[in-house]
Amino acid sequence: MSSLGISDLDPELEESLLTDMARIEALLASQILGDYPLLVETSRHLVEAGGKRLRPLLVLLAAQFGDPTDFNVIRAGVVVELTHLATLYHDDVMDEAPLRRGVESANNRWGNTVAILTGDYLFAKASALLADIGPEAVRLQAYTFERLVIGQISETQGFTAGLTPLEHYLKVVAEKTGSLIAASARYGAMTSEADPEIMEILTQFAEHIGITFQLADDVIDIASTTNESGKTPGTDLREGVPTLVTIFAMESTDPKDDELKAALSAPITDEAIVAKTLATLRNHEAMDKSKKLLEEYSNSSRELLNRLPAGAAKDALISLCEAIITRTA
């Protein structure tokens, strides 16, 4: 397994990606320097906490289908990570989250006002880089940001007229998670001047893989019995957040699931009930349905990749699909 989290990665491509990821990290670090110490401190808080850097990696992989040496590719990698980090600061305020990436959340440490303004500051930094890339990149960011906001509002509202709970949930996931991951691949193709048809395929693939990534997280939240995944099992149950598994469980018409559905209808604060609910869901048909849908999205992603030119970058994207699925095993 490569240090980038992709198995059987071509050695030459891996060396190139590692070099460019280091360049992205350096530029990212430079973007949080400034004349106001508190903003520097709060911005560094999540940047230095780490993270998967999935979005910058997708920028670099998509750029392999064009000219990956253009410095705008590096700029784009920083843009998507800055945007992602900014949304995390805002999300933690809305969710009242005490932790993020294993460290105390900014809102818990400095308060909601500072956390919100830090997110705004990172959005501003991303915008400055986008201006250097060009108007098409700015337009893509505006469209992506619009989708992120719509996804958050839809999640807050809790329903979408005319859609089932599952359809509503998948729409929210596409907007909140899929949109920025799709933009990441599109930025990579755009800044490397890849063929427009390839850019469209990469954009569609990345949105599918973004949705798949979130659905995998939903399964992990129930299926995992340790913290090795980076997520405490049952987190969503404690917060009363609907996920793929719980939505399928709530669709059950079997009377024996009445107790389970009652528990899932609100946040679960009793740890004994959390443990009982987790045990029930792990052996419930809702889990099987969730894994099946997850596999369908992964297969759909692979089918899109079949339309790309053969090569190390395509192989890496296929391995990325596999890595997301195996996270839930």
N, C-alpha and C positions, 0 to 999 in steps of 0.2 A: 504493500500500500504506500503510495506517494505521501510525502508530508503535506501535500495539498488535499489529501483525502480522496484521491482518485486512484483506483487500482490499475495496474498494467499500463501506466502512463509512459508514452514514448520518451526515452531519456533526453533526447535533444529538445523536445517540446517542454519537458519538465524543467530543464535548465533555463530555458527562455522565460517560462512562466514565473519561476522563482525570482529571476532577475527583475522582471517587470513588477511583481508583487512587492519587492523591496523598494522599487522606485515609487510605487503607489503609497506605501507606508511612509516614505520620507516626505512626499508631497502632502499627504494627509496630516502629518505632524506639523508641517510648516503652516498649515491653514488655521491651526488653533493657537498660534502665537499672536500676541497683540499687546496693546498698551494698558489694558485693564485687567489687573491680576485675577479678580474674581471670575471673570468670563474665561480666562485662560484655564484656571483651576477647574471650573465646572465642565468646560468642554473636554479637557483632558480626561475627565473622570471615566467616561465610557469608551473613549478612543483607546485608552491604555488598558481597559479591562479585557480587551481582546475581542473575540467573536469569530465566526466562521469565515468572514470575508467572502461569502458566496457570491455576492453581487459584483464586486470587482473581478473575481475570478471568471465570472461569466462574460464580463466585458472583454477580458483578455482572450478567452477561448473563441468568442464570436469574431474578434479582430483577426484571428488566424485565417479567416476566409477572404481577407483583403490584405492590406499592408499594415502589419502589426507594429511597425517601427515608428509610426507617426506619434508624436508626443501627445496629441489630442486623445489618444487611446488611454494614456496614463491619467490625463486630466479627467476623462470620463469615468475611470475607475474610482477616482477620489470623489467625484460628484455623487455617484450612486451610494457610496458609503456614507458621505456626509448627510445625504438625504435620509438614508436609513436610520442613522444615529439621531437625527433631528426628530424623526417620527417616534423613536423610542422614548425620548424625553417627554414628548407630549402624551404618548400612550400611558406612561407611568403615572402621570398626573391624573388622567381620566380613570385609570384602574386603581389608583391609590396603592401602587405596588411598592413594597418595602425593599425589594431586591431586584437587581438587573445584572445579568452576566456574573452572578456570584458576589457582587459587591452591593453596598447600600445604594439605593436609587437616589438620583439627584434631588427629587422632590422630598424624599424622607430626610435627606441631609441638609438641604438648603431651603426647602419650602417650595410650594407650587409656583410662585411668581418667578423665582430664579430659574426653576426647571423649564418653564414655558419660554422665558426669554433666551435661555441657552439654546433651546431648539430653534427659535427664530434666528439666532445668531448663526447657527450652522447652516440653516437654509440660505442666509445671506451669503455665506462663504461659498456655498455651492453655486449660487447665482453668478457670482463674480467669475468663477471658473467657466461656467457655461457661456458667458459673454465672450470669453477668449476662444471658445470652440466655434461659436457661430449661431445665427438665428434659428437654424433648423433644430439645433440641440436645445435652445431655449424653449422653442415651441413644444418639443417632446417633454421637457420637464413640466411645463404648464399643464399639458394633457395628463401626465402621470400624477401630478399633485391633485388635479381635479378628481381623478379616480380614487386616490387615497382618501380624500375628504368625503366623497360620496360613500365609500365603503365604511368609513367610521360612523357616518350619520346613519346609514342603513343598519349597522350593528347596534347602535344606540337605540334606534327606533324599535328594533326587535322583530320587524316583519316587513314584507314588501307585498303590496296589494296584488292579488292574482297569482302569487307564488306559494308553493307548499313550504313548510319549515326547512326541508332539505334544499329546495331550489333557492330559497332566500339565503341560506347559509353558504352555499357554493358561490352565489353571486357576491356575497360579502368577502369571501376568501379571494375570489378573483380580483376584486377591487383593492382590498387591503394588502394582500401579499403578492398575488400574481402580477399586478400592474408594475411595480418597481423592478421585479425580477425580469419581466418582459422588456422593460425599458433598458435594463442593463445590457442584455444581449443586443438590443437595437442600437444602443450607443456604440458598442464594440464594432458592429457592422458598419454603422454610419461613419465613425471616425477613421476607420481603416479603408473606407470607400469600397466595401464589398459590393458584389452584384445586387441590385435591388430585389430580385427574386429570392436570393439567398437571405437577404436581410429580413424579408417577410417570414420565411420559414423559421429563422432563428427566433424572431419575435414570438411567433405562435408557440414554438417549442418551449421557450422560457416561461411563457405564461402558464402552460400546462405543467411544467416542472415546478413552478412556484406554488400552484394549487396542490400538487402532489406532496410537496414539502410540508405544507400546513396540515394536510390530511394525515401524513405520517406522524406529525407531532401529536395529533389527536389520538392516534392509536397508541403511541408511546406513553401518553399521559395515563392511560389505563393499563396497558400491557406490561410496562416496565415494573420490576419489583425492587429496583435499586435506584440510586441517584446517578448511575454511571452515564445515563443519557444526557446529563446536564439539567434534568428536569425532575422535580420531586413528584413521584406518582400521586395522582389525585388532586393536583393543583387546581385544575379546572372545576372539579367537583366542589372543592372548598369555596371557590369563588362564585359558583352557580353559573358558570359560563357554558352555554350550549356548545357541544362539539359533535363531530360526525357520529361517534359511538353513542352518545346520549340521545341524539336526535333519532337514530334508528331504534333505540330502546323505547323512546317515548311513543313510537308508532305502533308498538305491540298492542294487540287486542286480547292477549291471553290474560285471563284473570289472575294467574299466578304472578304476573308482573306488576300488579297494582301497588304493592309495597315499594318496589323498586322505582316506579314512576313517581310515587309520592315523594320519595327521597330526592329524586332528580329535579323536582319542581322548584327547588330553592337552594341557596347555598347550604352546604353541609358543614356544620361547625363541630359536631361530635366526632372525634377521631375514630371511635369504635364503629360508627355508622359509615364513615369514609372507608375504613378497611373492609367492612361487610359489602358495601356497594362495589368496591373495586373487585372483590372476589367474585361477586355475581356477574359483573360485566365481562370479566375475563373469559367466562365460560358461556356467555350469552350469544345468541345468534346475531345480535347487533354488532358484535366484534367481527364475526365472519363476514357480515355484509360490508362492514367498513373496510376490511382488508381486500375484499373483492373490488370495491369501488376504487380503492387506492391502486390496485393492480391495473384496473381499466385505464386510469389516468396515466400511469406509467407506460402502459402499452401504446396509448395514443401518442405520448411523447416520442417513443421509439419510432413509431410509424412516420412521424414528421421528419425525424433524422434520416430516414431512408432516402429522402429526397436531396440530401446534401452530398457534395462530392466526397469520395472516399479519401481518407487520410488520418493523420494522428489526431487532429482536432475533433473530427467526427467520432473517432474511437473514444476519445476522452469524454465527450458529451454522453455517449452511450453508457460508459462506466459510471458517470455521474447519476444517471437514472437508476442504475443498479444499487449505488451507494445509498440513495434515498430510501429505496425499498428495504434494503437489508438493515437499516436503522431500526426497523420495527420487528425484526426477527427475534 
